Every structure is written in structure tokens, then in C-alpha cells.
Amino acid sequence: LNRLCEKLAINPADSEFEVVYINGDHNIPAVFTTTEDEGGITKTLKIRQIEPEFLQRMFSMEV
């Protein structure tokens, strides 16, 4: 996976991508995105596994 990211010039630490989804386990170091919401600071993972997001959207009742 690291070689593929290098080949495709994908660096999760760059600000080019808001979220990077990866299918399955990985060994890429965690990168956090920091945003300021209502006077507080929120940190979210920038590299996420695709499965939880897929399941949430697949069974979501929102239109």
C-alpha cells in the first residue's frame, strides 16, 4: 500500500485530500484533520477504512 501511494503520488498528510478511504487494514500512520467548531477544536482521522462508511451509507434511511 505504501508503494502504491508513492506511485500514485498520494500523501495522506497533504491537504490535497480531506479524507482518504482504504479498503481493509493498513500500516499507514494515522493523520488527523483539525477543525475549529463553535470555539472548540475537533480532530478527526483523515485515513479511514471504507467498510464502516459503506455500511452506514448503505443502511441509512436518509434520502
Secondary structure, DSSP 8 states (H G I E B T S, - for coil): -HHHHHHTT--TTSTT-S-EEESS-------EEEEEETTEEEEEESEEEHHHHHHHHHS----
